[in-house]
Amino acid sequence: MRILIIDLEKKEHTYLEDESLRQLYIGGVGLNTALLYKYIDRTITPFDVRNSLFLTSGALVGTNIPTTSRCEATALSPTGYFGTANSGGKSGLAIKLCNIDSIWIKGKSENPVYALIDEKGVTLKDASHMWGRDTFETVHILKEMEGQDAEVLSIGQAGEAGVQFASIQSDYHHSFGRTGLGAIMGSKKLKALCFIGKGEIQIRDKTLLREITKKIRGRILSSDSFGYTRRYGSMVVSDVYNRLGILPGRNFRQGSFDNWEATRGRRFFEETYKERTLACVSCPIGCLHWSRVKDGEYAGYETCGLEVTFTLEFGAKLDLENIPEIFQCVELCNRLGMDVISTSATIAYIIELFEKGFLKETDIGFRPAFGDFKSIYKLISMIGRQEGTGRLFGHGIKHAVEHFKGSESFACEIKGLEMPVRDPRGRFDTWMLGVLINTRGGDHLRIRTPVDDLKDFERSYEYEPLALTPAELELIDMPQALKDKILGIPPSKVAIPAMTKYSEEYMTLLNSFGLCIRPPVLRTIGPSIMSEAFRAVYGYEMDENELLFAAERIINMAHLFNLDRGLAFQDYHYPDRFYKESEDYIKGKRLPLDHTKIEGMLKAYFVLRGWDETGHIKEETIKRLGID
Amino acid sequence: MSCILACSLFNFNVINPEKSFIKLDKNEERQTFTISVSEGCKSCGECITVCAYKALEWEDENSYN
């Protein structure tokens, strides 16, 4: 692997070349984790000059293997723990075309700079004139200066101001959203990375690559979920979330809305706003949309979207009914360079603080309310620009709680990261245990099962039902021994702790190879197919179990990093709201979670990982995985 | 961009958009593009095979549209 090291302090760059890293860490999140684990001092604060930012393309990016566009960014997060985020779009390919796999950004610049990168190296250029500009303006300026084909990763005002959930934006419409990596870039005075490489990617066996590409494409296009995903994108699940009562409505107090499908449902969105389908590099699914508002106050407005996350966050968590208003909020977040989930969660917390009397109108300057676009839009701006009350909330909910003693139960964060999109009381499954276990904190995207479905069932904590048909189950690429162990013989139900462990390893492989995590992929591409692709592109022979072993090592390295940072068993905790309050939804009430039973599932997962009951890794496990 | 990647790989044995016979003129902000096929195209059809959006199709038996 070829890693470009940029030292912002010394204003120089070097290359680190080590092909042995490929089979150990694959690429993407795998390599980033290894570099963070090996080179980042555990005792520093996140904005210390010794923190680094790692950006690595997935191992299969640049090929035509379907959905291989993804790129991973990683650093010690402003949360204090392992920080990592993933993006589609073209940034992964742009890195590869600079004849590198990865970029390691060290040190801090004295003045604002951007890094112009191509296959010959790096030039650090003055970015003073861009500092203070939003990401759309920055991308526009850099494309004017460096060419329209340049791929730009940039931060907005939120990253410059050190907002702890600032994002890195990829061109106009893609984001490395979670864990505040934009703030790390901002602390380094690095406004943007601009890629103009015209290099090339070598392929070991192009005939085999053609075969494997055709095979994967066939599997994805024949998946049951393909047609729906092409049509609705991620919005495909919007209606069913409402019916299940798993929406995070009004800061996780309302699991459904009576008018949801008529105002924020998938068909309403698709028929009213969608103009055409868009896709990332090498993706045949095309889950993205270009949308246009046809009438009303925002008539003529066009944008990329809607994603279901935007709908669940601004539409449910903050109860904005009108899709054009959701579009406006998302664009403002993207321009300021701020994660949509953490921003919505923080504003939901502010509004509930106001409702309960912790904050007064005189503190804020106006009366914030759920469903009120103007106050919500104003709060986004105040947080992103760190103005007025916004300053109290720029360090995330976990820190804000220190100012508002007694608000802990509705401060919706886990391990310092604001909670996303789904209420665990509505459906406690592998995905929801995964939110507690996730190495990056309160997040839903690192543990998703290949057999996930959205049928309702009576909560058991230990199991969720298996609703797939035998044909669908057959198509899932997962080692047979694990299918037998986790789903039973014959397959009947899903053992949640064991599926959580497998799903975490599986997702780590997807994020290392640069594959997408949409259902048409989850249902069709697994470790054995990744193994074939690895052989075609690099010539390496690693079977599915060897790949899963590599993923296990990567996960344990991230966890060791978090343990060194002080992670403790009590941090695996939903806010008290979820253990003490019921949640209303269309069909009645969802009861609070049982704390003891969830602890039991956590411990069962720890045992499967070879950790002790407090979550510390046993010496024998570290030895078995060969971690130094 | 699948067409570009496939074109360079199967005609030049390497993935390199610069070498592809297919070029895209893009507007990133509005997410639009136009495709052009340059001289030298050997009508191998790899680009059509990999495109899932029917952006390219055979014009007659020897050339693309």
Interface residues (C-beta under 8 A of the other chain):
Chain A: G62 T63 N64 K90 L93 L97 F136 V139 H140 K143 Q148 D149 D171 Y172 H173 K198 G199 E200 I201 Q202 I203 K206 L209 R210 T213 R217 L221 T277 L278 A279 V281 S282 C283 P284 I285 G286 W290 E302 C304
Chain B: M1 S2 L5 A6 S8 L9 F10 N13 V14 I15 N16 P17 E18 K19 K26 E28 E29 R30 Q31 V50 A52 Y53
